[in-house]
Amino acid sequence: MTAPRLELSFLTFVPYDDPADAGQSLRDAIDLFQYAEELGYDIGWVRVRHLEQFLSSPFPLFAAIGQATTRIRFGTAVLPMRYADPIAVAEDAATVDLLSGGRLELGVAGGIKPSAALLDGVYGTSELSFDDESQHRIARLRAALAGEPVAIAPEGGFPIAPPGTPLTVTPHSPGLADRVWYGPGSKATAVRTAEQGMDLLVSTLNGEDDGRSFEETQRDQIRAYKETFDVPGRTPRAVAGRIVLPSVTPEDDELFAEYIAWYAGRFDATGRPPAGTGFGVFSPTHHGSPDQVVASLQADVALQEATGLDIVLPANATHAMSRRILENVATSIAPRLGWTPA
């Protein structure tokens, strides 16, 4: 029995250092998705960050990418739902999915807890806890995507439908409700993701530190997810993010040197930051010659459980660096891990 084909994706923050460069960063993102499609990547993900110099509004960008490409899928990894209106997200997501012919992959999570107080009043306040409100909004989003009623037409206040008519979000994109992913931070939330029938996105940051390696802890999260997932007609999908910097030429070493130095100054060899920071455990960077990188990824016990490898581009990677990473991985690394170009 042959092993299932590995899916290959990438993730970009769509960064810019100077506010005047925001427009160019968006155009660079479109170019990056076009280039990834040429290389055969399956999916391109974007990180969504509010009040920072990264992408904050993914759906207009996806609409442009959908028109500039024909095959590659695109998704959010992840959309912080604690700060989002689930009905508005459902409308935007369905519109983009219909425009692109069903290519949207919608990754969600709660978000960053310290941002809740900062963004309350901007994205809506709540009397619920951070986690409970996040889960409430995610459940409401998924119901809306599935075409379930989200409101009832009132007396005299809704001229399109008679009073008492169940109202659903429009437009509706069939199948999108089965393409919702969740980014967990622990084994318990990975199990909950499976119970709720969502796909799994594990990232380069793990909030669960039990003293074992990053890969061992994440492996058990993926295993627990796959063992729990039970949705008729669907196979569990689990994508794992890794920073992969293969040096094919001496110039690549120069291109990646700044990031390697940045990582070494912030994390120890196990991916842990200085004590007391509460940051979590970070994935090791897979860097070196193609042979070294392939060996490193093959030894990653979490990747052995995953159905997809996500190449996480450094947050402040230049456009040239991002293109080079995608090229090196697609030509020198991924084919040796079981991937074939889409």
N, C-alpha and C positions, 0 to 999 in steps of 0.2 A: 504494500500500500504506500503510495507516494505521499510525502508530506504536503500539507496545504501551502499554496503560494504565499510567501511573505508580502505584505503590503508595505510600500515605502512612502513616507510623507515627510514634510518639512514644516517647521514653524518659524514665523517671523514676527517680531514686535512692530514692524514698520516704524523704525526709529528715525528721529531727526534731532540734531543738536541745536540748531538755530531755528526759532519759530518761522523765520522767512523761508526755511527749506521744507516746510510741511507739505506743500503741494508736490514738490519733487519726490519726496519720500513715498507719496501715494502712487505717483507714476512709476517709480522704481519697483514698487510692490507688484504692479500689473506686469511689468517686464519680467520680474522674478517668476511669477506664475506661468507666464508664457514659456520661459526658458525651462522651467521644471516640467512642463507638459512635453516639450521637445525631448527631454531626457528620459521621459517615461514614468515620472513620479505619479503616484495614484491620487494623493491628496496634498493640498497646501493648507496649513492652519495659520491663523493669526491670533496673537495674544490681544486681549482687550483690556486697556488700562485707562482709568479716568484721572483727569487733572495732572497727567504726566505727558512728556513729549514722546508718546507712542500712540498707536491707533486707539481711538476711543469709540468710533462709530463704524462698525464693520460692514453693515448692509449696503450702503452706497458704494463702498469699494468692491464688494462682491458683485454688485450689478455690473460694474465696469469690467471686472475680471471675467464674468460670465460671457460678456459680449466679445472679449478679446481672446477667448480660448474656446475649445470645442469639446474637450474630454475631461480634463483634470477636475477633480472635485475640490471643494473648498469648505472650510469650517472654522468655527470659533473654538479656541482652546486656551482659556474658556471665557464664556460670557458671564460676568458676575451678576447673578440674578437678584441678589439682595438690593441692588441699586437700579434695577430695571423694571419697567412696567410690562408684565407678562402678556397683556393683550396687544400692546404696541409691538412687542418682539414677535409675537405670533403673526401679526399682519405683515411686518417687514420680511420675516423669514419665508413665509409662504409666497410672497411676491417675488423674492429673489429666486426661490426654488423653481417656480413656474417659468420665470424668464430664462433660467439656465437649463431647463429640461431635466430637473430633478437631481442637481449635483450638490446640494447643500448638505453639510454634516454639521449639526448644531450641538456644540459642546457647551455645557453649563456647569456652574458651581455656585457656591454662596458668595465668595468674594473675600476681601481682606477685612477682618473684623475691626481694626482700628479706624477704617474708613467709614464705618456705619454712622458714627456721630457726626463726622465731617460732612457726609452726604445726605443725612436726614434733612428733610425739608426741600432738598433738591430732587430726590428720587422717591420721596414718600416716607413718612414716619411710620412706626409700628410699635404696638405695645407688646408684641411677641419678642422672644429672644432672637438673637441674630440667626441661629441655626433654624429655629422654628419658622421664622419669617422667610428665610431663604427657601426652605422646603415647601412652604405654602405657595410661594411664587412659582417655583419650578413645577409643582403639581398643576397649578392653574395654567401655566404655559403649555404643558403637555396635553391637558384636556382641550385647550383651544386648538392646538395643532391637530388633534384627533377628530375635530368636528363636533365635540360635545357642546351642549348649550352653556353659555357663560353668563347669560342674563335672560330675563323675561320681559317682554314688551309691556310697558305700564299703561294704565288708563290715560288716554288723551295725550301721551307724551312721546309717542313713537309713530309717526304717520305711515310708515312702510308696512307694518304688520299689525294685525288685530291685537288688542290687549290679551295678555296671557300666552302669546306665542313665544316659544323658546328661540332665543337668538344665538347664532353661532358666528364665529369670526370669519370674515371674508377678506381676501380670497382663500379658498381651501386648496392645499396641495396634497393630493393623495400620496401616502407613503412617507411623508416627512416626519410624522409622529414616530416612525420606527427608526429614525436616524438621529436620535437625541443621545448624546454622550454625557457622562458625568465624570468630573475630576475628583477622586476621593483623596483623603489624606491619611486614611487608616484602614485596617482590615475590616473594622465594623462598617465603615461607610462604603467599602467595596462590596460587602455582602448586601447592604441596603440597596446599592445600585443594581445588583442582580435581581433582587426581589422586586424592584420597581420596573424591571425590563429595559433598562437603559444600557448602552454600550459603555465601555470603560476607557478612560484616558488617564494614565498615570504619568506624572511629569518628572522633571529633574529635581524636584523638591519633595521630600517625604517628611510629613509632620509627625510621623510615628517613629520614635527612637527607643528601641528596646535593647540597645547595646550591640546588636548584630550589624552586619554590613548593610549598606543601602540596598544592594541587590537582593539579599536574602529576605529582608523585610518586604520589599516590593514583590518578590516572587510569591510569598505567601498571600499577599493581597490579591494578586491575579488568580492564583489557584482557588482561593475561597470564592472569588467572583464566579469563575467558570463552573465550579461545583454547585453553586447555588442557582445559576441562571437556568430558567426553565420556561421558555416562551415558545409555544408550538410554531413551527415553520421558520424559526430564526436560530442562527448560530451565534453564540456569544463572540463579540469582537473586543479585543483588548490591545490598545496601542500604548507602547512605552516610549517616552521621550528620552533622548540622549544627545549630549553635545559631542559631535564627532568631527575631528579636525585632522583628516589624513593629509600628510605631506607627500606629494608625488614629486615635487621639484624643490630645490633649495629656496626658491622664491616663496613657496608656501610656508616654510618655517618663519620667514620674515613677516609674512602676512598674519600669521597666527600668534606671533611672539607676545604682543601686547595683552591678548586675552589670557594666555598661559600664565603670564606674570600676575595679572589681576586675580586669577583664581588662586594661585599659590599664596598670595598675600591675604586671602580671606578664609581659606579652608585648609584643614590639615589633610593628611593622606587618606583619611576615611571619609572625607566630605563634610566634616563637622566644623562649625564656626567656633570662635572663642566661647568659653563657658559663660553662661548667663545671658546670651543674646536671644535665646528662644527662637532661633531662626529655623530649626529643623536640620535634617541631613540632606546634603546636596549630592547629586550624582557625580561620580568621577568623570573627568573629561577623557575621552578616548582620542589620544593624539599620538602621532608617530608615523612610521612608514606604513604603507598599505598592509603589509604582512603583520605588523605589530597591532594595527587597529583591528584587523579581522580577528586575530587571536584574542584580543581584549573583548570584543563584542561576543565572540563565540563562548567565552568563559563567563559571560554575564548570565547568571541563573534566572533572572527575571525575564530577560529577553527570550530565553528558551521557552517560556510559558506564553509569551505575547503572540498575537496574530499580526502585529504591525510594528515597524520601527519608525519612530518619528525623529527626524534630524532637527534638533533644536538649535537654531542659529543664535549666536551670542547676541544679547539684547542690543548692544550698540554696534553691531557688525556693519561695516560699510557695504554698499551695494556690490562692489567688486569682490569683497570677501565672501559675501553670501553666495554669489554666483559660483565662485571657485569651490566652495564647500559642496554645493549641490552637484557640480560636475565631478569632483573627485569621488564623492560617495557613489554616484550612479555608475561611474565607469570602473572604479577600482575596488570598491568595498561591497556594495549591496549584492551584486551578482554572485559573490562567493558565499553569501549568507542564505541563498535560496530565492532571491528576488529576480524576476524577469521584468523588463520594461513593459508598461501597460501599452 
